[in-house]
Amino acid sequence: MAFKYALRLKDAIHQRWVHRLGSQRWKNLSHQVNTLEVDNTKQPVVFFNASTRLGGVSQNAAYSRLTSLGLRAQGIPVIHFVCHSGIQRCILGSNRDDFDQAPPCAQCISQSQALFSGDKAWYFEYETDELLDFALETLSVAKCSEFTWHDLPLGFWAVNSLRWVLRRYTLKEDALTRAFMVSFIQSAWNVYQQFTRLVEESNPQAAVVFNGMFFPEAAVRQVCLEHDIRVITHEVGIQPLSAFFTDGEATAYPMHIPDEFHLSEEMNTRLDDYLSNRFRGNFSMAGVKFWPEMQQFDSELAGRIALYKKIVPIFSNVIFDTSQVHANTLFTDMFQWLEGIYQSILDHPEVLFILRAHPDEGRKGKESRESVADWVRNRGLLRLPNIVFIDSNKFVSSYELIRRSHFVMNYNSTIGLEATLLGRPVLTAGKARYTQIPTTFFPARKDEYLELLEKFLNADEIEVPEKFIHNARRFLYAQLFLTSLSFGELLKDDGIWKGYVTLKDFQIQALSPKNSETIQILTDGILLQREFLRAL
């Protein structure tokens, strides 16, 4: 016991030391940039993200900060809108099992002061609104979910945030959930009011915010829309240490791919090299490697598969992921989709269905509390002879399942795009990033989906339209090599927490557009309203 305590203490001291050094690097860089002249005749750009970090610096926090430093180094005025205990319960600082545990505001504020040292910052605190408090006093969770205030969808913003915090889609009608709902609504209203004051005083030309879905950033985005201020949102890109910026909704990943855009021989080779690694599980996103190993079929699974002529893998998603807001167009949610196809599983005993839970559903520290595994157990699915369930902690190769498949079913996960690239028919149930262009079979209505599912199950062969594969390659190439803006020359993993980073050693000139393609693209995108795309 004493030995384990000593190890934990050693790790804690190491973590604090690494983060302290990291903070000092950010301070030094900020002070260097702030020695440069600023043109105060120009309208400022405001930066805000309250949902990406507490202590330490996450990738998204770093992307935002480096973008602001790149603008400030060019003389553009920058203002940071910074939480100073202005949110009662926040996205990362909430204990999902204990509402009464206050967020670590002192740690977060200290990190903010290090990040924005010497910069112009607008720190906001929490101000109580008694009228709002009274309006919320007797509302249930369901009523809070629909709550509006001054025509603002505060309840909707709170629901999106709380699903992520609680790691579930279906919110319980209990005291804990209600406490979080009320707090998120009150805090969203406070952010909205405080940011309105900033806007009215500083008249910014643009605002840059993290994803725009969680309630603090959603409130800021709303203020911008109301005041005709351009608002840019960002998320992690698909490449390591890269970001995606857009003047749309970053979680929907809007991409304009011109009809005339086609891959050259060199582009095709580059994409094939990437896919070769990905199909072996050799990739990561936001600092997380989902496949520590990729296993082939064991004898039991191989034996089950050998008994059937038709194999249909079913790939689910993480139910609380922010993408689900955009995905739920045919079905109200992913579990309604699973319920909808349950009858098809019963009706087709000649088909082996292999239901695979998303690897992220069981990620340590982010475990889903409304999981596909729970649904399988509650539905008694494993009593059926023609169903196999692969849980999130099993690393059986999804790509081998795809290669053996009659066709593939998915909700909105990236595996649908990959299955098309492997030449297999894909029936998609949720709006995905790649359904912006024809890449999979994605019906317009629920009844059409179920009709097509039945047709596919009865068909001997299903032809994959050539345009699906062509478009899938175009989409993935654009997502990988055009929209993913690399910060790898400026950042490296901090070696402490997954997805957290620290600065590399570089000269301040590295933040100049002439020395950084990423800073050039961000500058043109924010100031000149150009697309956030790398050159072909």
C-alpha positions, 0 to 999 in steps of 0.5 A: 500500500505504501509503495502504491501511495509513493508511486501515485505521489511521484506521478502527481509531482511529475504531472504538476512539474510538466504542466508548470513548465508547459504553462511557463512556455505559454507565458513566455510565448504570449509575452513575446507576441505582446511586444509586437505592435497592435493596430487598434483601428481594426476591430478585434477578434474574440476567442472563447472556449470554456469546455476544452480544459481545466488544468493543462492544455488540451489540443482544442485549447491549444489550437484556439490559443495558437490561432489567437497568437497568430492573429495578434502577431500580425497586429490584429487586436484579440480579446479572450472571453474567459470564465472566472467562476462564471459557470456554476457547473461546467462540462469538464469540471462536473462530477457526474455522480455528485452535483454538490462537488464544485468545479476546480475553478481555482485550477482553471483560472490559474491555467487561463492566467498562464495561457492569456498572460499579457493579453486583453481578456474579459473575465466574467463571473456568475450573476444570479437572475432571480426571475430565471431561478423562479421560472425554473423552480418547479420544472421537471427534467422533461420541462427543462429540456424544452425550456426557452427564455427570451426566445433562447433555447436554453434547455436544448443547449443544456440537454446537448451538454448534459448528455455528454457529461452524464455519458447517456442520451436518455436523461433520467427524471431524478434530482441529480439530473434536474440539478445539472439541468437547472445549473446549465440553463442558468449558466448559459443565460449568464454567459449569453448576458455577459458576452452580449456586454462584451460585444456591445462594448468592443464591436468585434469583427469575428468570434472563434469558439470551440464546437458551438454545441456545449451550452457556454459556446452555444450561448456565445455563438447565439449572441454572434448570430444575433449581432451579425458577427461572423462566428467560427467553430473548431474541433479536432481534425482527423489527422494527429495534432490537427484542427478543423475550422468552419463558419458552420457547425464544426460537429457536423463537419460541413465540407464543400467538395466541388464536383470538379475535384478529382484525385490525381495519381499522386493523391490516390497513392497518398490516400492508399498509404493512409488507408493501409495503416488505418485498416491495420488499426494504426491511427489515433484521433485527438490523442486517443488510439482506439485500437491498442491491438487488432485481433483476427477471429477466434475459433468460436466466431469463425465457426459461427460465421462459417454456418451462414451464407450472409453476414451483416455487421451492424456498427453502432455509435457512442450515444452521447457524442455531439454528432448525434444531434445531427445524426438523428434524422431518420430515427429519434436516436440510435437506440430507436434504430436498433429497435427498428431493425430488431424485427428484421433480425427475427425475420431473417434467421438465415442471416448472421447479424454481428452487432459491434459496439463502438470502441469509444463506448468503453474508453476508460474515464469516458464509459457510456452509461447507456450502452449498446451492451446494456441494450443487448442484455435488456432485449435478450438479444443473445438468445437468438441464434443468428446474432453475435455481439462484440463489445467495445473492449473486444478488438476483433478486426472490424475490417475483416468483418466488412470484407466478409459481409453481404452488406454493412449497416451503420448509424453514422460512424466513420466505419461506414465510409471505410466500408464503402472504400473496401467495396462493400454496400453500406446502409446508413441510418444516421446523417454522417459527415460523409453523407453530404455527398453520395457515399453510402445508401442513405434513404430520406425517410425511415420507411424507405430505410426499412424497405431498403433493409428488407430488399438488401437482406433478400438480395443475392448480390448488392451492387455498390455504385461506382460513384459511392467509391469515387465520392468516398475517396474524394471525401476522405482525401479532403477530410484528411489532407485539405480540411485538417489544419496541422499544428504539429510543427508547434505542438507535441503531446505532453506525455501526461494526459491523452489529448493534452499537449505542450509547446515545441521549441520554436521562434516567434517567426513560426507564427507568421503566415509566411512561415506557417501554412496553417496560420495563413489559412486561419488568417485568411479564413477569419479575416477575409472569409475564405475557406479553411482549406489547405492548397491542393 
